[in-house]
């Protein structure tokens, strides 16, 4: 009994296997074989079995003999993803440098391990010779064994030593036998055409070549490598006096491919290029022989088209072609790979295929085919659902292979443990001949005159050069974009104008279309402009989007930019076309996981069926489930006059339901430009791409207003009057003044919003409204800094007055009362019904920005519905208020949150939710000594004698700043008490402190607002100013005390002052001490610095 282990085997399966073995052991000796034990998650259980012969702490029957095998711990020396597209997802299987994903063997079974190693070349050759003789019998020839051995060696040299095994030899033998039997009974596909032709090569030789071609030649991902392989095969055949040259080897394969394709009915304008021929050939042969196939190639390499063609032609007795009528009917069970794929889902698909396979009969033969579409997407799943493929592709004894055919389609190569269990076809990059051939097939006769067909060569060369050298991001454009370009050109006469439009649409999303047209496609444009240079003129993005929406045959649209504003821009654009788009945003909330995304997929299916235009954002998790929809790979049902289209969706782990696609359906996928580098190329290639920003929708007048406003914001943030000593004035930007400022969107969206809602306003009125909106989102410290800016003082003063006296930045109650009237005079929230107000709070440092975006959009949706109902005359509906409060730290990263005005939200910056006890305005435009002696400051320090209270709190700190020769804690403590208990000394300190402050801190507020680091410590400017006042006082006092101690003046003061007797001398000494004390030449603190 054998059990194939893999990551999908759980403890229940092992226990079931062992219980069955224990029953059989009662009757006699039984051998158990566990294959690949170090791929299983329960290796501890197996280790106990092997080393201790224990199962769940119970000894197993003595009749049981245990054997196991494990995969080698082998380091990968080179990447194997050299074909298809560059995978930007760090795949689960590729996270390690190991060839096989194995787990370390427990120490307790290391003594039982015997290293089998690898077959020696001579031993492998002998094995191959034996396999050829036993399997092929009368078809066997020594040359085939040598060809197979050399093929194995060639692949190892190209890839890795472990890339091929005797599995590949067995597949080649199966194919040689299949081709021989098939070639003997081939009917001609047209009159007078016999295939295979008589003579050299013989059918036996031809079957060898075809088997080698499919097993080894087709897995080589480079045309030069393929030619090199054919040359080596030619040499071996020549040594055995079989004269098949390299080009004849290629011709034999091509003839076989054409034999199948020429019997098939293909969609109109299908190009019979090398990709399609090889794909169709490999699929048909692997389906008929039940050899699993993995077909690897970039998007646009005709993988899905090949499946469609085979499915529509191989229909058993219902086939149009007489040769295909003799073949079994193909029944395809598709499985759409996605990040939500699971092992259970794959098992269910195979179970379904097996059940259908049971319906086959001699009269009506059927072959079930499991189609693993985009199987590479499932590898991105961290739970590794493809682990189950090991046992499905190689079922346990006595089965010799899967009972159904398996075809896996992928954009990049899977890991070795999977690809070794199937025949591998890896499509090389398109060559120029294939590109020209494809273009000829796709172009209508009327689109290009016969004499102008030479233009296809420069067109294909231009595309090839652009893909290699013109893309800022690899694989951003691909073959699908090339096909779209050619199809677009086929619709109209080829003129420079039409070429430019086709280029801008097919290769959009790059921003610089001028470089595309001039540098890469300039010769093509020249050819159709009487060989004169074509003057490039930028096509507005809005026009390109409209062109896509007007084109019923166009691909779906991907719009790239800053997704927050793009959604609203697209919505406006679609509504101008009398379309009501449905916008679906993906959720990043932790609780919105599997069930949420299923519900989103069901919503999308519903809107696809009704033909509602869809705008999708941040739904990367489900895009892979909709690849058939993006492909526009529809199944047509009904007559030509009443045709209906259906497509598939991967709905969760198990379901791949078909659903109807309305002919009016259009989809726009919005992609955040900052995440573009991580987008999967297969997704990008399926869409027509355009970059959109608010600037693209502004007219010339609006752009001038933006330019003026930008100049104004630069002026108000450029500080030239700041104290040069601080060295900080050049560190402040627009983002520091205007919270959430974005240089690409804030001003543009503001102009767009104000001009749209005030169509009658003149330029000055628009600019005033814009400035007022900007001042509303300004920080209080930024407004004070503006006084030092290069903006004219009168204007700064005016906006400062607006900010502090007309707008409402003094706490949440002040702001809400002004906006909504929600607070009573005491600052308490009025009693409202639960549905009248919604307040949401979020900290931008702890919450995902996409969650904020989703919440905003949900509120906007309800607002639009509310306004729509209100317009219908339901005026009795209560007003509803919604407020989102963003908690932003002063040192926030500007990229964490950006605000746009295009959505219509009223935006305002407030210092704190609670109105401060000391209003900020009380600290402005007043001397420091006046503030300290004011009533409101008495409230702040909770004392009628503010200076004395601060001195009491900070005196010990002041004394600790003095470095005494002999540190004495008792002395400092005693001195602290002496000073605080002597009102005369305190008044002297107070007087000198105020004198110093008046002289040296005339613009003390600027020192606070110019220090970014200091500001970041406080939640609001008011607290920063309060703290700075305390710092100024205690530092000044510390300097004064230091100067006095240096002169021993403190001791002098208290020596005579402690004399309780009042005398004339005592008073004179006191006056003299005060005189010296107030003399700045004696007690000089100008140059003192506190460290």
Buried (B, 14 or more C-beta within 10 A) or exposed (E): BBBBBBBBBEEEBBBEBBEEBBEBBEEEEBEBBBBBBBBBBBBEBBBBBBBEBBBEEEEBBEBBEBEBBBBBEBEBEEEBBBBBBBBBBEBBBBEEEBBBBBBEBBEEBEEEEEEEEEBEEEEBBBBBBEBBBEBBEEBBBEBBBBBBBBBBBBBEEBBBEBBBEBEBBBBBBBBBBBBBEBBEEBEEBEEEEEBBEEEEBBBBBBBBBBBBBBBBBBBBBBEEBBBBBBEBBBEBBEEEEBEBEBEBBBBBBBBBBBBBBBBBEBEEBBBBBBBBBBBBBBBBBBBBBBBBBBBBBBBBBBBBBBBBBBBBBBBBEEBEBEBBBEBBBBBBBBBBBBBBBBBEBBBBBBEBBBEBBEEBEEEEEBBBBBBBBBBBBBBBBEBBBBBBBBBBBBBEEEEEBBBBBBBBBBBBBBBBBBBBBBBBBBBBBBBEEBBBBBBBBBBEEEBBEEEEEEBBBBBBBBBBEBBEEBBEBEBBBBBBBBBBBBBBBBBBEBBBBBBBBBBBBBBBBBBEBEBBBBBBBBBBBBBBBEEEEBEBEEBEBBEBBBBBBEBEEBBBBBBBBBBBBBBBBBBBBBEEEEBEBBBBBBBBEEEBEEEBBBEBBEEBBEBBBEBBBBBBBBBBBBBBBBBBBBBBBBBEEEEEEEEBBBBBBBBBBBBBEEBBBBEEBBBBBBBBBEEBEEBBBBBBBBBBBBBBBBBBBBEEEBEEBBEBBBEBBBBBBBBEBBBEEEEBBEEBBBBBBBBBBBBBBBBBBBBBBBBEEEEEBEEEEBBEBBBBBBBBBBBBBBBBBBBBBBBEEEBBEEBBEBBBEEBBBBBBBBBBBBEBEBBEEEBEBEEEEEEEBEEEEBEBEEBBBBBBBBBBBEBBEEBEEBEEEEEEEEEEEEEBBBBBBBBBEBEBEBEBBBBBBBBEBEBBBBBBBEBBEBBBEBBBEEBBBEBBBBEEBBEBBEBEBBBBBBBBBBBEEBBEBBEEEEEEEEEBEEBBEBBBEBEEBBEBBBEBBBBBBEEEBEEBBBBBBBBBEBBEEBBBBBBBBBBBBBBBBBBBBBBBBBBBBEBEBBEBBBEBBEEEEEEEEBEEBBEEBBEBBEEBEEBEBEEBEEE
